[in-house]
Amino acid sequence: MEGYAEAARVLDGSTITLTATFNDGTTQERAYCIAMAENFDEKCREFLDEYFAAWDIVGRQGKEAILDETSDAPKLFTLESIDA
Protein backbone atom coordinates (compact mmCIF):
# COMPACT_ATOMS: atom_id res chain seq x y z
CA MET A 1 0.00 0.00 0.00
CA GLU A 2 2.97 2.31 0.50
CA GLY A 3 3.24 2.89 -3.26
CA TYR A 4 -0.37 4.06 -3.41
CA ALA A 5 0.18 6.42 -0.49
CA GLU A 6 3.32 7.85 -2.09
CA ALA A 7 1.47 8.48 -5.36
CA ALA A 8 -1.35 10.12 -3.41
CA ARG A 9 1.11 12.44 -1.66
CA VAL A 10 2.43 13.52 -5.07
CA LEU A 11 -1.12 14.45 -6.15
CA ASP A 12 -2.06 16.09 -2.83
CA GLY A 13 -2.37 19.85 -3.32
CA SER A 14 -2.10 19.65 -7.11
CA THR A 15 -4.33 21.68 -9.37
CA ILE A 16 -6.23 20.17 -12.26
CA THR A 17 -7.88 22.33 -14.92
CA LEU A 18 -10.76 20.86 -16.89
CA THR A 19 -12.31 22.27 -20.02
CA ALA A 20 -15.80 21.25 -21.15
CA THR A 21 -16.86 21.78 -24.75
CA PHE A 22 -20.61 22.02 -25.26
CA ASN A 23 -22.64 21.01 -28.32
CA ASP A 24 -22.78 24.63 -29.50
CA GLY A 25 -18.97 24.85 -29.49
CA THR A 26 -18.65 27.06 -26.43
CA THR A 27 -16.25 26.02 -23.69
CA GLN A 28 -16.09 26.40 -19.95
CA GLU A 29 -12.96 25.95 -17.88
CA ARG A 30 -12.74 25.16 -14.16
CA ALA A 31 -9.79 24.57 -11.87
CA TYR A 32 -9.82 22.21 -8.90
CA CYS A 33 -7.43 21.42 -6.09
CA ILE A 34 -6.91 17.69 -5.45
CA ALA A 35 -6.55 16.69 -1.80
CA MET A 36 -6.12 13.37 -0.05
CA ALA A 37 -9.20 12.35 1.91
CA GLU A 38 -9.00 12.37 5.70
CA ASN A 39 -7.79 9.03 7.07
CA PHE A 40 -6.32 8.23 3.66
CA ASP A 41 -4.35 5.17 4.79
CA GLU A 42 -7.40 3.51 6.35
CA LYS A 43 -9.61 4.39 3.39
CA CYS A 44 -6.98 3.16 0.94
CA ARG A 45 -6.83 -0.24 2.68
CA GLU A 46 -10.64 -0.47 2.55
CA PHE A 47 -10.67 0.61 -1.10
CA LEU A 48 -8.07 -1.98 -2.09
CA ASP A 49 -9.89 -4.72 -0.18
CA GLU A 50 -13.09 -3.87 -2.07
CA TYR A 51 -11.29 -3.54 -5.40
CA PHE A 52 -9.57 -6.91 -5.15
CA ALA A 53 -12.79 -8.56 -3.95
CA ALA A 54 -14.57 -7.07 -6.98
CA TRP A 55 -11.78 -8.33 -9.23
CA ASP A 56 -12.37 -11.85 -7.91
CA ILE A 57 -16.11 -11.54 -8.61
CA VAL A 58 -16.33 -9.65 -11.91
CA GLY A 59 -12.74 -9.18 -13.10
CA ARG A 60 -13.19 -11.14 -16.31
CA GLN A 61 -16.07 -8.83 -17.28
CA GLY A 62 -13.70 -5.86 -17.54
CA LYS A 63 -12.92 -2.53 -15.97
CA GLU A 64 -16.48 -1.15 -16.13
CA ALA A 65 -17.83 -4.12 -14.15
CA ILE A 66 -15.17 -3.62 -11.50
CA LEU A 67 -15.95 0.10 -11.26
CA ASP A 68 -19.66 -0.69 -10.89
CA GLU A 69 -18.91 -3.25 -8.19
CA THR A 70 -16.74 -0.78 -6.23
CA SER A 71 -18.91 2.33 -6.64
CA ASP A 72 -19.53 2.44 -2.87
CA ALA A 73 -15.84 2.06 -1.99
CA PRO A 74 -14.27 4.81 0.12
CA LYS A 75 -13.30 7.92 -1.82
CA LEU A 76 -9.58 8.57 -1.61
CA PHE A 77 -9.48 12.17 -2.84
CA THR A 78 -11.53 15.34 -2.75
CA LEU A 79 -11.80 18.01 -5.43
CA GLU A 80 -12.37 21.60 -4.40
CA SER A 81 -13.19 24.27 -6.94
CA ILE A 82 -10.64 27.07 -6.86
CA ASP A 83 -12.34 29.30 -9.42
CA ALA A 84 -13.09 32.84 -8.39
Biopython code that builds the backbone (N, CA, C, O; Angstrom):
import numpy as np
from Bio.PDB.StructureBuilder import StructureBuilder

atoms = [
    (1, "MET", "N", (0.820, -1.194, 0.000)),
    (1, "MET", "CA", (0.000, 0.000, 0.000)),
    (1, "MET", "C", (0.863, 1.257, 0.000)),
    (1, "MET", "O", (0.393, 2.330, -0.378)),
    (2, "GLU", "N", (2.102, 1.135, 0.414)),
    (2, "GLU", "CA", (2.966, 2.314, 0.496)),
    (2, "GLU", "C", (3.108, 3.020, -0.849)),
    (2, "GLU", "O", (3.183, 4.248, -0.893)),
    (3, "GLY", "N", (3.146, 2.270, -1.941)),
    (3, "GLY", "CA", (3.244, 2.886, -3.264)),
    (3, "GLY", "C", (2.042, 3.742, -3.591)),
    (3, "GLY", "O", (2.175, 4.805, -4.198)),
    (4, "TYR", "N", (0.849, 3.277, -3.185)),
    (4, "TYR", "CA", (-0.366, 4.063, -3.410)),
    (4, "TYR", "C", (-0.323, 5.348, -2.594)),
    (4, "TYR", "O", (-0.684, 6.417, -3.087)),
    (5, "ALA", "N", (0.118, 5.241, -1.348)),
    (5, "ALA", "CA", (0.184, 6.420, -0.486)),
    (5, "ALA", "C", (1.193, 7.430, -1.022)),
    (5, "ALA", "O", (0.949, 8.636, -0.978)),
    (6, "GLU", "N", (2.317, 6.946, -1.525)),
    (6, "GLU", "CA", (3.323, 7.852, -2.087)),
    (6, "GLU", "C", (2.777, 8.566, -3.318)),
    (6, "GLU", "O", (2.988, 9.769, -3.477)),
    (7, "ALA", "N", (2.081, 7.845, -4.185)),
    (7, "ALA", "CA", (1.471, 8.476, -5.361)),
    (7, "ALA", "C", (0.427, 9.500, -4.939)),
    (7, "ALA", "O", (0.313, 10.562, -5.552)),
    (8, "ALA", "N", (-0.331, 9.187, -3.901)),
    (8, "ALA", "CA", (-1.347, 10.119, -3.408)),
    (8, "ALA", "C", (-0.704, 11.391, -2.875)),
    (8, "ALA", "O", (-1.223, 12.488, -3.083)),
    (9, "ARG", "N", (0.427, 11.245, -2.186)),
    (9, "ARG", "CA", (1.114, 12.438, -1.658)),
    (9, "ARG", "C", (1.614, 13.329, -2.789)),
    (9, "ARG", "O", (1.656, 14.550, -2.643)),
    (10, "VAL", "N", (1.995, 12.729, -3.917)),
    (10, "VAL", "CA", (2.431, 13.523, -5.074)),
    (10, "VAL", "C", (1.258, 14.343, -5.607)),
    (10, "VAL", "O", (1.433, 15.503, -5.981)),
    (11, "LEU", "N", (0.069, 13.750, -5.644)),
    (11, "LEU", "CA", (-1.119, 14.454, -6.146)),
    (11, "LEU", "C", (-1.660, 15.486, -5.159)),
    (11, "LEU", "O", (-2.232, 16.496, -5.570)),
    (12, "ASP", "N", (-1.484, 15.241, -3.862)),
    (12, "ASP", "CA", (-2.064, 16.091, -2.829)),
    (12, "ASP", "C", (-1.649, 17.547, -3.016)),
    (12, "ASP", "O", (-0.461, 17.865, -3.049)),
    (13, "GLY", "N", (-2.633, 18.417, -3.135)),
    (13, "GLY", "CA", (-2.373, 19.845, -3.316)),
    (13, "GLY", "C", (-2.200, 20.275, -4.769)),
    (13, "GLY", "O", (-2.028, 21.462, -5.048)),
    (14, "SER", "N", (-2.243, 19.328, -5.689)),
    (14, "SER", "CA", (-2.103, 19.650, -7.106)),
    (14, "SER", "C", (-3.364, 20.329, -7.632)),
    (14, "SER", "O", (-4.446, 20.197, -7.061)),
    (15, "THR", "N", (-3.201, 21.040, -8.710)),
    (15, "THR", "CA", (-4.333, 21.684, -9.372)),
    (15, "THR", "C", (-4.576, 20.987, -10.701)),
    (15, "THR", "O", (-3.643, 20.690, -11.447)),
    (16, "ILE", "N", (-5.839, 20.737, -10.976)),
    (16, "ILE", "CA", (-6.232, 20.174, -12.263)),
    (16, "ILE", "C", (-7.195, 21.171, -12.905)),
    (16, "ILE", "O", (-8.096, 21.692, -12.247)),
    (17, "THR", "N", (-6.995, 21.429, -14.189)),
    (17, "THR", "CA", (-7.878, 22.332, -14.917)),
    (17, "THR", "C", (-8.609, 21.520, -15.980)),
    (17, "THR", "O", (-7.988, 20.846, -16.802)),
    (18, "LEU", "N", (-9.919, 21.595, -15.949)),
    (18, "LEU", "CA", (-10.761, 20.856, -16.886)),
    (18, "LEU", "C", (-11.485, 21.831, -17.797)),
    (18, "LEU", "O", (-11.946, 22.885, -17.359)),
    (19, "THR", "N", (-11.580, 21.468, -19.060)),
    (19, "THR", "CA", (-12.315, 22.274, -20.020)),
    (19, "THR", "C", (-13.422, 21.425, -20.625)),
    (19, "THR", "O", (-13.167, 20.344, -21.157)),
    (20, "ALA", "N", (-14.649, 21.918, -20.539)),
    (20, "ALA", "CA", (-15.802, 21.248, -21.145)),
    (20, "ALA", "C", (-16.156, 21.977, -22.432)),
    (20, "ALA", "O", (-16.203, 23.207, -22.467)),
    (21, "THR", "N", (-16.403, 21.215, -23.482)),
    (21, "THR", "CA", (-16.856, 21.781, -24.747)),
    (21, "THR", "C", (-18.296, 21.340, -24.963)),
    (21, "THR", "O", (-18.588, 20.144, -24.991)),
    (22, "PHE", "N", (-19.181, 22.292, -25.114)),
    (22, "PHE", "CA", (-20.605, 22.018, -25.261)),
    (22, "PHE", "C", (-20.976, 21.815, -26.725)),
    (22, "PHE", "O", (-20.190, 22.120, -27.622)),
    (23, "ASN", "N", (-22.173, 21.300, -26.958)),
    (23, "ASN", "CA", (-22.639, 21.013, -28.319)),
    (23, "ASN", "C", (-22.586, 22.229, -29.236)),
    (23, "ASN", "O", (-22.363, 22.093, -30.439)),
    (24, "ASP", "N", (-22.791, 23.425, -28.667)),
    (24, "ASP", "CA", (-22.781, 24.635, -29.504)),
    (24, "ASP", "C", (-21.368, 25.169, -29.758)),
    (24, "ASP", "O", (-21.200, 26.209, -30.394)),
    (25, "GLY", "N", (-20.348, 24.451, -29.256)),
    (25, "GLY", "CA", (-18.965, 24.845, -29.492)),
    (25, "GLY", "C", (-18.367, 25.729, -28.415)),
    (25, "GLY", "O", (-17.155, 25.945, -28.407)),
    (26, "THR", "N", (-19.185, 26.248, -27.503)),
    (26, "THR", "CA", (-18.646, 27.059, -26.426)),
    (26, "THR", "C", (-17.911, 26.161, -25.433)),
    (26, "THR", "O", (-18.150, 24.956, -25.360)),
    (27, "THR", "N", (-17.016, 26.779, -24.675)),
    (27, "THR", "CA", (-16.254, 26.025, -23.686)),
    (27, "THR", "C", (-16.367, 26.689, -22.319)),
    (27, "THR", "O", (-16.669, 27.876, -22.197)),
    (28, "GLN", "N", (-16.119, 25.899, -21.323)),
    (28, "GLN", "CA", (-16.088, 26.403, -19.950)),
    (28, "GLN", "C", (-14.938, 25.710, -19.243)),
    (28, "GLN", "O", (-14.792, 24.491, -19.326)),
    (29, "GLU", "N", (-14.137, 26.477, -18.558)),
    (29, "GLU", "CA", (-12.956, 25.946, -17.885)),
    (29, "GLU", "C", (-13.096, 26.129, -16.383)),
    (29, "GLU", "O", (-13.540, 27.177, -15.914)),
    (30, "ARG", "N", (-12.713, 25.102, -15.630)),
    (30, "ARG", "CA", (-12.741, 25.163, -14.164)),
    (30, "ARG", "C", (-11.461, 24.547, -13.626)),
    (30, "ARG", "O", (-10.931, 23.591, -14.192)),
    (31, "ALA", "N", (-10.979, 25.098, -12.540)),
    (31, "ALA", "CA", (-9.788, 24.566, -11.873)),
    (31, "ALA", "C", (-10.185, 23.990, -10.519)),
    (31, "ALA", "O", (-11.050, 24.528, -9.828)),
    (32, "TYR", "N", (-9.542, 22.898, -10.155)),
    (32, "TYR", "CA", (-9.825, 22.212, -8.902)),
    (32, "TYR", "C", (-8.516, 21.855, -8.206)),
    (32, "TYR", "O", (-7.508, 21.570, -8.852)),
    (33, "CYS", "N", (-8.552, 21.876, -6.894)),
    (33, "CYS", "CA", (-7.427, 21.420, -6.088)),
    (33, "CYS", "C", (-7.737, 19.987, -5.652)),
    (33, "CYS", "O", (-8.822, 19.707, -5.141)),
    (34, "ILE", "N", (-6.779, 19.087, -5.857)),
    (34, "ILE", "CA", (-6.912, 17.691, -5.450)),
    (34, "ILE", "C", (-6.314, 17.555, -4.054)),
    (34, "ILE", "O", (-5.206, 18.026, -3.797)),
    (35, "ALA", "N", (-7.053, 16.909, -3.156)),
    (35, "ALA", "CA", (-6.552, 16.689, -1.800)),
    (35, "ALA", "C", (-6.829, 15.249, -1.375)),
    (35, "ALA", "O", (-7.846, 14.659, -1.740)),
    (36, "MET", "N", (-5.912, 14.708, -0.605)),
    (36, "MET", "CA", (-6.121, 13.372, -0.053)),
    (36, "MET", "C", (-7.268, 13.436, 0.952)),
    (36, "MET", "O", (-7.385, 14.400, 1.710)),
    (37, "ALA", "N", (-8.105, 12.415, 0.954)),
    (37, "ALA", "CA", (-9.199, 12.351, 1.914)),
    (37, "ALA", "C", (-8.634, 12.166, 3.326)),
    (37, "ALA", "O", (-7.542, 11.626, 3.507)),
    (38, "GLU", "N", (-9.397, 12.622, 4.314)),
    (38, "GLU", "CA", (-9.004, 12.373, 5.697)),
    (38, "GLU", "C", (-8.917, 10.869, 5.918)),
    (38, "GLU", "O", (-9.665, 10.101, 5.314)),
    (39, "ASN", "N", (-8.006, 10.457, 6.781)),
    (39, "ASN", "CA", (-7.791, 9.033, 7.075)),
    (39, "ASN", "C", (-7.466, 8.248, 5.807)),
    (39, "ASN", "O", (-7.971, 7.144, 5.605)),
    (40, "PHE", "N", (-6.622, 8.824, 4.958)),
    (40, "PHE", "CA", (-6.319, 8.226, 3.659)),
    (40, "PHE", "C", (-5.849, 6.781, 3.784)),
    (40, "PHE", "O", (-6.330, 5.911, 3.057)),
    (41, "ASP", "N", (-4.917, 6.515, 4.696)),
    (41, "ASP", "CA", (-4.350, 5.167, 4.786)),
    (41, "ASP", "C", (-5.428, 4.124, 5.070)),
    (41, "ASP", "O", (-5.461, 3.066, 4.442)),
    (42, "GLU", "N", (-6.303, 4.430, 6.017)),
    (42, "GLU", "CA", (-7.396, 3.513, 6.355)),
    (42, "GLU", "C", (-8.342, 3.331, 5.164)),
    (42, "GLU", "O", (-8.725, 2.212, 4.823)),
    (43, "LYS", "N", (-8.710, 4.452, 4.542)),
    (43, "LYS", "CA", (-9.615, 4.388, 3.393)),
    (43, "LYS", "C", (-8.968, 3.660, 2.218)),
    (43, "LYS", "O", (-9.653, 2.951, 1.479)),
    (44, "CYS", "N", (-7.672, 3.824, 2.038)),
    (44, "CYS", "CA", (-6.979, 3.159, 0.939)),
    (44, "CYS", "C", (-7.003, 1.639, 1.151)),
    (44, "CYS", "O", (-7.237, 0.881, 0.209)),
    (45, "ARG", "N", (-6.760, 1.201, 2.388)),
    (45, "ARG", "CA", (-6.833, -0.236, 2.675)),
    (45, "ARG", "C", (-8.225, -0.772, 2.372)),
    (45, "ARG", "O", (-8.366, -1.824, 1.748)),
    (46, "GLU", "N", (-9.259, -0.049, 2.816)),
    (46, "GLU", "CA", (-10.639, -0.466, 2.550)),
    (46, "GLU", "C", (-10.917, -0.497, 1.045)),
    (46, "GLU", "O", (-11.526, -1.438, 0.537)),
    (47, "PHE", "N", (-10.465, 0.541, 0.344)),
    (47, "PHE", "CA", (-10.669, 0.610, -1.102)),
    (47, "PHE", "C", (-10.021, -0.582, -1.801)),
    (47, "PHE", "O", (-10.644, -1.228, -2.644)),
    (48, "LEU", "N", (-8.768, -0.870, -1.447)),
    (48, "LEU", "CA", (-8.066, -1.976, -2.087)),
    (48, "LEU", "C", (-8.715, -3.313, -1.772)),
    (48, "LEU", "O", (-8.799, -4.182, -2.639)),
    (49, "ASP", "N", (-9.177, -3.484, -0.535)),
    (49, "ASP", "CA", (-9.892, -4.716, -0.184)),
    (49, "ASP", "C", (-11.119, -4.892, -1.073)),
    (49, "ASP", "O", (-11.365, -5.976, -1.601)),
    (50, "GLU", "N", (-11.889, -3.809, -1.234)),
    (50, "GLU", "CA", (-13.089, -3.872, -2.070)),
    (50, "GLU", "C", (-12.738, -4.084, -3.537)),
    (50, "GLU", "O", (-13.410, -4.841, -4.238)),
    (51, "TYR", "N", (-11.689, -3.418, -4.001)),
    (51, "TYR", "CA", (-11.289, -3.541, -5.397)),
    (51, "TYR", "C", (-10.882, -4.980, -5.717)),
    (51, "TYR", "O", (-11.328, -5.556, -6.709)),
    (52, "PHE", "N", (-10.032, -5.550, -4.866)),
    (52, "PHE", "CA", (-9.566, -6.911, -5.147)),
    (52, "PHE", "C", (-10.687, -7.933, -4.990)),
    (52, "PHE", "O", (-10.707, -8.941, -5.696)),
    (53, "ALA", "N", (-11.620, -7.684, -4.073)),
    (53, "ALA", "CA", (-12.790, -8.562, -3.953)),
    (53, "ALA", "C", (-13.638, -8.465, -5.224)),
    (53, "ALA", "O", (-14.129, -9.479, -5.722)),
    (54, "ALA", "N", (-13.808, -7.265, -5.743)),
    (54, "ALA", "CA", (-14.571, -7.073, -6.981)),
    (54, "ALA", "C", (-13.861, -7.762, -8.143)),
    (54, "ALA", "O", (-14.508, -8.357, -9.005)),
    (55, "TRP", "N", (-12.542, -7.680, -8.166)),
    (55, "TRP", "CA", (-11.785, -8.328, -9.225)),
    (55, "TRP", "C", (-12.061, -9.832, -9.218)),
    (55, "TRP", "O", (-12.235, -10.445, -10.271)),
    (56, "ASP", "N", (-12.099, -10.415, -8.023)),
    (56, "ASP", "CA", (-12.367, -11.854, -7.911)),
    (56, "ASP", "C", (-13.768, -12.199, -8.416)),
    (56, "ASP", "O", (-13.987, -13.280, -8.961)),
    (57, "ILE", "N", (-14.717, -11.271, -8.231)),
    (57, "ILE", "CA", (-16.110, -11.542, -8.610)),
    (57, "ILE", "C", (-16.366, -11.249, -10.087)),
    (57, "ILE", "O", (-16.936, -12.080, -10.794)),
    (58, "VAL", "N", (-15.954, -10.086, -10.551)),
    (58, "VAL", "CA", (-16.331, -9.650, -11.911)),
    (58, "VAL", "C", (-15.144, -9.290, -12.795)),
    (58, "VAL", "O", (-15.334, -8.724, -13.872)),
    (59, "GLY", "N", (-13.942, -9.599, -12.372)),
    (59, "GLY", "CA", (-12.737, -9.180, -13.096)),
    (59, "GLY", "C", (-12.726, -9.533, -14.568)),
    (59, "GLY", "O", (-12.279, -8.739, -15.395)),
    (60, "ARG", "N", (-13.213, -10.714, -14.904)),
    (60, "ARG", "CA", (-13.193, -11.138, -16.313)),
    (60, "ARG", "C", (-14.166, -10.330, -17.172)),
    (60, "ARG", "O", (-14.071, -10.342, -18.399)),
    (61, "GLN", "N", (-15.099, -9.630, -16.527)),
    (61, "GLN", "CA", (-16.070, -8.831, -17.276)),
    (61, "GLN", "C", (-15.501, -7.476, -17.681)),
    (61, "GLN", "O", (-16.109, -6.774, -18.489)),
    (62, "GLY", "N", (-14.362, -7.100, -17.142)),
    (62, "GLY", "CA", (-13.700, -5.865, -17.545)),
    (62, "GLY", "C", (-13.768, -4.750, -16.516)),
    (62, "GLY", "O", (-14.398, -4.859, -15.464)),
    (63, "LYS", "N", (-13.087, -3.677, -16.874)),
    (63, "LYS", "CA", (-12.924, -2.535, -15.970)),
    (63, "LYS", "C", (-14.258, -1.925, -15.540)),
    (63, "LYS", "O", (-14.435, -1.595, -14.367)),
    (64, "GLU", "N", (-15.186, -1.773, -16.465)),
    (64, "GLU", "CA", (-16.475, -1.151, -16.132)),
    (64, "GLU", "C", (-17.214, -1.952, -15.057)),
    (64, "GLU", "O", (-17.823, -1.370, -14.159)),
    (65, "ALA", "N", (-17.162, -3.268, -15.143)),
    (65, "ALA", "CA", (-17.827, -4.119, -14.151)),
    (65, "ALA", "C", (-17.179, -3.950, -12.782)),
    (65, "ALA", "O", (-17.865, -3.932, -11.760)),
    (66, "ILE", "N", (-15.864, -3.830, -12.769)),
    (66, "ILE", "CA", (-15.167, -3.619, -11.497)),
    (66, "ILE", "C", (-15.539, -2.265, -10.914)),
    (66, "ILE", "O", (-15.793, -2.159, -9.714)),
    (67, "LEU", "N", (-15.575, -1.231, -11.745)),
    (67, "LEU", "CA", (-15.954, 0.102, -11.263)),
    (67, "LEU", "C", (-17.376, 0.108, -10.718)),
    (67, "LEU", "O", (-17.646, 0.737, -9.695)),
    (68, "ASP", "N", (-18.285, -0.587, -11.394)),
    (68, "ASP", "CA", (-19.661, -0.694, -10.892)),
    (68, "ASP", "C", (-19.686, -1.389, -9.542)),
    (68, "ASP", "O", (-20.388, -0.955, -8.629)),
    (69, "GLU", "N", (-18.927, -2.457, -9.416)),
    (69, "GLU", "CA", (-18.911, -3.253, -8.185)),
    (69, "GLU", "C", (-18.318, -2.480, -7.015)),
    (69, "GLU", "O", (-18.670, -2.739, -5.864)),
    (70, "THR", "N", (-17.418, -1.528, -7.292)),
    (70, "THR", "CA", (-16.742, -0.778, -6.234)),
    (70, "THR", "C", (-17.263, 0.652, -6.094)),
    (70, "THR", "O", (-16.603, 1.483, -5.469)),
    (71, "SER", "N", (-18.412, 0.951, -6.651)),
    (71, "SER", "CA", (-18.915, 2.334, -6.637)),
    (71, "SER", "C", (-19.139, 2.871, -5.221)),
    (71, "SER", "O", (-19.129, 4.086, -5.019)),
    (72, "ASP", "N", (-19.338, 1.997, -4.249)),
    (72, "ASP", "CA", (-19.529, 2.441, -2.866)),
    (72, "ASP", "C", (-18.240, 2.401, -2.050)),
    (72, "ASP", "O", (-18.267, 2.635, -0.842)),
    (73, "ALA", "N", (-17.132, 2.112, -2.685)),
    (73, "ALA", "CA", (-15.844, 2.058, -1.991)),
    (73, "ALA", "C", (-15.491, 3.444, -1.458)),
    (73, "ALA", "O", (-15.964, 4.449, -1.988)),
    (74, "PRO", "N", (-14.667, 3.507, -0.418)),
    (74, "PRO", "CA", (-14.266, 4.814, 0.121)),
    (74, "PRO", "C", (-13.621, 5.687, -0.948)),
    (74, "PRO", "O", (-12.890, 5.197, -1.808)),
    (75, "LYS", "N", (-13.896, 6.955, -0.884)),
    (75, "LYS", "CA", (-13.303, 7.921, -1.818)),
    (75, "LYS", "C", (-11.967, 8.364, -1.254)),
    (75, "LYS", "O", (-11.877, 8.740, -0.085)),
    (76, "LEU", "N", (-10.935, 8.322, -2.073)),
    (76, "LEU", "CA", (-9.583, 8.568, -1.615)),
    (76, "LEU", "C", (-9.145, 10.024, -1.761)),
    (76, "LEU", "O", (-8.177, 10.449, -1.130)),
    (77, "PHE", "N", (-9.854, 10.787, -2.592)),
    (77, "PHE", "CA", (-9.482, 12.173, -2.845)),
    (77, "PHE", "C", (-10.718, 13.063, -2.826)),
    (77, "PHE", "O", (-11.845, 12.602, -3.009)),
    (78, "THR", "N", (-10.477, 14.339, -2.601)),
    (78, "THR", "CA", (-11.530, 15.337, -2.750)),
    (78, "THR", "C", (-11.075, 16.327, -3.827)),
    (78, "THR", "O", (-9.881, 16.526, -4.052)),
    (79, "LEU", "N", (-12.058, 16.935, -4.477)),
    (79, "LEU", "CA", (-11.799, 18.006, -5.432)),
    (79, "LEU", "C", (-12.502, 19.256, -4.929)),
    (79, "LEU", "O", (-13.695, 19.226, -4.626)),
    (80, "GLU", "N", (-11.773, 20.337, -4.842)),
    (80, "GLU", "CA", (-12.365, 21.595, -4.400)),
    (80, "GLU", "C", (-12.164, 22.630, -5.504)),
    (80, "GLU", "O", (-11.047, 22.857, -5.968)),
    (81, "SER", "N", (-13.261, 23.246, -5.911)),
    (81, "SER", "CA", (-13.190, 24.267, -6.941)),
    (81, "SER", "C", (-12.378, 25.452, -6.433)),
    (81, "SER", "O", (-12.590, 25.931, -5.320)),
    (82, "ILE", "N", (-11.448, 25.918, -7.259)),
    (82, "ILE", "CA", (-10.635, 27.072, -6.860)),
    (82, "ILE", "C", (-10.874, 28.263, -7.789)),
    (82, "ILE", "O", (-10.097, 29.217, -7.816)),
    (83, "ASP", "N", (-11.969, 28.182, -8.550)),
    (83, "ASP", "CA", (-12.335, 29.296, -9.424)),
    (83, "ASP", "C", (-12.860, 30.456, -8.598)),
    (83, "ASP", "O", (-13.464, 30.273, -7.541)),
    (84, "ALA", "N", (-12.619, 31.626, -9.095)),
    (84, "ALA", "CA", (-13.089, 32.842, -8.393)),
    (84, "ALA", "C", (-14.566, 33.059, -8.634)),
    (84, "ALA", "O", (-15.139, 34.024, -8.129)),
]
sb = StructureBuilder()
sb.init_structure("model")
sb.init_model(0)
sb.init_chain("A")
sb.init_seg("    ")
for serial, (resi, resn, name, xyz) in enumerate(atoms, 1):
    if name == "N":
        sb.init_residue(resn, " ", resi, " ")
    sb.init_atom(name, np.array(xyz, "f"), 0.0, 1.0, " ", f" {name:<3s}", serial, name[0])
structure = sb.get_structure()
